[in-house]
Amino acid sequence: MNKKKPTVIDMFCGCGGLSRGFMDAGYEVLLGIDNNKDALVSFKANHNGAVAMNGNLFEGSTILEMASLTNNSQVDLIIGGPPCQGFSLTGKREEDDERNTLFKSMVNAVAFFQPKAFVLENVPGLTTLYKGKAREAIIKEFTDLGYTVNDQILYAPDYGVPQIRKRLFFVGLLHGETFKFPEPILTPDKYVTCGDAISDLHDFTDDNLGSEVSSYKSAPQSKYQKLMRKKSTELFNHVGTKHTELVIDVISQVPEGGNHKDLPPGVGNSRKFNEAWTRYHRNKPSKTIDTGHRNHFHYQFNRVPSVRENARLQSFPDDFRFYGNKTQQYRQVGNAVPPLLGFALGKQLKKYITDEDK
């Protein structure tokens, strides 16, 4: 007899990178909630029949709708990444930014559903922002509900993600033990590289920039590529971008692993910030994938990565298809938590919320 899968609600789900990781770790995703319509289309298409809810998490009535949409099912786990603009080190850091209080909608949901555990994800800078007050507020709110809360910054390459990315996770267990975060599965000399991740994905020509659904043109060339292609027979979202001759000329002068600092004097002056004109290196993980697609370039080809290549670098499996226009697709990929990070957390958390042995 099959054991019942632990159930999950994903708040601020976006396209659902975090919950896809939990799904692949053996959870049943009941519901995802967000207010981005295109991201919700992607979420619904990739989570085995989970409900996608377009909701305003500033409104208390949303929780009753969440309960209704899950048929008042038992919810074992609530996960989510409240928008980090208020906490982020890159945007305005306004202490009274209303988005800083969006985590309270997760508090309210946890209070209502009383799950066995919760996972809240955010930017690492939250730990020290406002002299640690934001972190303390999050821990206190959930502790007051009876949860044992601890937090840790996880480094994505340690868990098989071919990308330099750090994320902060709070994990709370109801009336229970202190959660022990999963140990890294890779050491720096074994990190998955850009080449490991995307070397099997073909380039484009000016006459053929590809289509939303296409075919693989080569066999997988690494263990990681085999993992990504495991459930997919078609290639989704591998579409090229047509650059001007000037942009192509600038990209061509950036050495592998280099950036704007490596350009000759007078070249690429339109972009001089830290990440400008960054070319990936095939033997290293990529830089952090952002929500745009103008600053990072393929390690070999003189173009930006496709949505699928960025998705690979974020550890989205190839059967995960993104919807919306190309700008929306890039944004969905960049905003997501790498599914392999969610997978590692999900496998570890099952030890605490199911009958599986620790």
C-alpha positions, 0 to 999 in steps of 0.5 A: 500500500502506497504511503500518502504523500505529504501535502504542500501549499506554495505561497508567492509561488511564481512559476514554482521552482521551490515546490517543483523540488518538493514535488520531485522529492515525493510531496503532493503540491495542492496549491500555488498562490501568486499574483502573476498570471503568466507565472501561474500558467507555468505553475499549473502546467508543471505541478501534477494538477495543483491548483493555481490561485491568483490572489492578493496576499495583503488580504486576510480573506485569501486564506479562506479561499486557499482552504476552499481550493484545497477542499479543506485538506490536511496541509502538512507543509507551507512553503514560500518566498515573500517578495524580497524587494523590501529586504533586498540589498539591491533595491531600496531598503525601506524599513517600512516598505509594506512588502516587508510585512508580506511574510505575515501572510505566511504567518497567518496561513501557518496559524490557520492551517497548522502544518507540521512544518513551514519553509520560508525562503529569502535573500541572505541579506535579510539576516543583517538588515535593520540590525537583524530586526527583520530576521528576529521578527520572522522567528518570533512570529512563528515561535509564538505559534509553537514552531521551533525555528532555525535558519541557514544560508544554503549555497546552491552549487553544494546541492548540484545546482550549476549556479553561484546562488545563495538563499536564506531558508527558515524552517519551522517544525511544530512542537518538535525538534530543531531541523537539521539542514541537509549536508552539501552533496558536492565539494567545490572540485565537483561542482556542476559547471556551465558546460556540464549543464548546457553543452548539449543545447544547440546554437542558433542562426539569424535565419532560425532562432528556434521555437518554443517546442523543438527537438534535441540535436545531440545526446546528453553529454554529462550526468547532469544533462541526463538528469535534466532530460530524464522525463522529457522527449521535447525541448521547450523554451530554447529560443535564441535572441537576435542581437545587433552587430554592435552587441555581437562585436562587443560580446565577441571581445569578452574572454570566457569567464570575463566581463566589461573590465576585460574589454579594450578601452572604448568598447562596451562603454554603454554598460559598466556596472559589476555584472555588465558583459559577463561571459560564463566559463564552461568549467565553472558554475554560472553567475546568479541568474537574474530576472533580465537577459541582457548582461550574461552571455554564453561561454562559447556563443556570442549571445545571451543564454536562451530561457531553457539554458537559464532554466538548466542553470537554475536546475529546472528539469527539461519537462518544465515548460515556461509560458508567457512572452520571452521577457516573462519567461526569463523573469520566472526563471530568475525569480525562482528558487532552484528546484534542486535546492527545494529537492534537498530540503524536501528530502531532509524534511520528510524525515521529520514530518513522515514516518520515514527513518531519520 
